[in-house]
Amino acid sequence: MNLPYAEPYKTKMVEYIRPSTIQERKRWIKEADYNLFNLSSDKVFIDLLTDSGTGAMSDKQWAEMMVGDESYAGSQSYLKLKETVKRITGFEHFLPTHQGRAAENVLFSVLVHKCDIVPGNSHFDTTKGHIEFRKASVVDCTIDEAFDTTTYHPFKGNVCLNKLEDVLSRNTKDRIPFVIVTITCNSAGGQPVSMENIKVVSGLCKKYKIPLLIDAARFAENAYFIKTREAGYENKSIKTIVKEFFSYTDGMTMSAKKDGLVNMGGFIALNNEDVYKKATVYNIMFEGFKTYGGLNGRDMGALAVGLDEATEFDYLHSRIKQVAFLGEQLVEYGVPVQQPFGGHAIFLDANKFVPNIPRDEYRAQALAIQLYIIGGIRGVEIGTILADRDPFTHKNRYPELELVRLAVPRRTYSLNHMRYVAAVIKAIYDTRSKAKRGYRIIDEAPIMRHFTVKLEKIKQEAVTI
Ligand SMILES: *Cc1c(COP(=O)(O)O)cnc(C)c1O
């Protein structure tokens, strides 16, 4: 019998969220300089800004908060987490950090040097930021299919082997400290990478004697897609699949705020002892002693439980089905969204949604602002503002895709919330022909400008007949 899916958990505590009016929101977003990061959360009704650190912990994780061992050195919670990371990922060495970018900062302090090149599949913004900050650069080797939102490909996060081999063969080994594969690929729309692809990329890296790292923020969601889309994995458990893909690689950086099911945390796990030793020095300098790395003992305990819960099929199934439900509603309404749906988010295709708004007026940002004004929904621009300026020419970089990401926090919102979001977007879509002008930047930071950028609205000209 084919029964519908239902969440494998029930609610033990609720948190009220605050409705507001369109008039209020128009005022608030102007006061926030049209930057959704500047809004205080009480002015947001449904917060889909990010799935990072915004999920709900389980009762078992909260129980860990009570038994956390806050010893400076040798904390039992650290040992519990270390054992769990080893069991789930297979990596020998482990360093806790306060979040994912801290893991990048520590590890890249060891590995990345000036003029280096780091190939990968659409590097995440903090990953790219930490590489470019060291005067090195990234090369995006994602397959071309990732940039066409209309075609179906089960693993749009895959690395294009020709593009990768091109980079590896044209540069000397010492200029490429590692290849980094992001699973699932956030910047390409939460799209998964296949086991086959990881295996072949691993082979290519071995051929050129270059380490392969995984940006593992959503590794469990990636494993779900392998199980449900890749031949030969249907009957394997999520934990078996996870162990297999990590076995093809040399290490990982982790933002535990995603598939760690915690509100704060991260870690590095790897096999190379020499790199581990060097990274430990930076960890002590930037994060904290190697047995806490900027985390409380209780946080490490909750993360250990979270890693186990996140790698259970029933949880992943309900999570990914909920995201797909939002996507399916939008498709039914004719709204252009990236397909297949990503694991953690639905992406609106702003190039198709509001093509009349010029690209240099940040059309995806304009659409994100409209979602907030009409429905109190906070999404995020994944487009020109996020792409930053070229570090050498200081010109805007126009990415192929202009997206608005609606990231769904884990175990947090109901299907009714998803229905509401879809209805608001439909209302905006039905009046989209009126949107002709966007925004201009009045203040921006030199790197990762999207967090602090200030914008002003460009007036629509009065229509003259
Ligand atoms: C969130 C994220 C990071 C950075 O992690 P933080 O915990 O936000 O610092 C790195 N890579 C990917 C793919 C991410 O999604």
The ligand as a Gaussian input file, in Angstrom:
#p B3LYP/6-31G(d) Opt

LIG

0 1
 C       26.572000      27.368000       5.533000
 C       27.620000      26.864000       4.658000
 C       28.966000      27.135000       4.907000
 C       29.433000      28.040000       6.018000
 O       29.012000      27.609000       7.259000
 P       28.593000      28.600000       8.454000
 O       28.216000      27.661000       9.530000
 O       27.460000      29.446000       7.976000
 O       29.776000      29.417000       8.790000
 C       29.889000      26.592000       4.038000
 N       29.519000      25.852000       2.991000
 C       28.233000      25.570000       2.724000
 C       27.863000      24.722000       1.556000
 C       27.239000      26.073000       3.547000
 O       25.966000      25.829000       3.258000

